[in-house]
Amino acid sequence: MKDGTEIFYKNWGTGKTVVFSHGWPLDADAWDSQMLFLVQKGYRVIVHDRRGDTGVRSAPQGNDMHNTYADDLAAVLDALDVKDAMLVGHSTGGGEVARYIGRHGTGWVSKAVLIGAVPPLMLKTEANPGGLPKDVFDGIRAGVAVDRSQFYKDLAVPFFGYNRDNAKKSQGVTDTFWAQGILGGIMGSTRASGSFQRSITRKT
């Protein structure tokens, strides 16, 4: 990246390109099953580790959804000479994709898919009564700062809907969620979770 941060990415296969952006606090491995499926169907698939969510490969600086995440995605696409790609973003990754399009345009984008994404607004306001109250975001930041290992273990349960009646829970899936989350540097993860609320309430 322009600030010297190294971003890890996966670039598999050939053919029509699908680019994935993962949710917080995960990393590129979160998309492995979908990428394997699409590679076997003749697609080229790309995903990168977002800064702040990837342990030693991450940087504590620049963890904001407003510009840096979008610019990191743009740098990866430019380095890999990606054109006519479908961008797929989940959760925070959806904010990354939306901001990328707003900031860098659609010249290299054929489609965009936002899955459970943070745009346009998550915070509860008078205009958005169905949003989440501020104390939810405060709780996320506190959980990461105080005991992020247990926080990620607890978060994995509702993340995958395992708190629903008759849900078939996979210990392997929840363990993988914890492993990806705990690999993230605490400074980057904490700053990213703080930026999460601030950036999604800002008009762009």
Protein Blocks (a to p, Z undefined) as FASTA:
>chain_A
ZZopacddddededjddddddddfbdfklmmmmmmmmmmnopacdddddehilojmpcfe
hpafklmmmmmmmmmmmmnopghiacddehjlmmmmmmmmmmnojmlpcbdcdehiabfb
fbdcfklmmbccfklmmmmmmmmmmmmmlmmmmmmmmmnopmpghiacdfklmmmmmmmm
mmpcfklmmmmmmmmmmmmmpcZZ
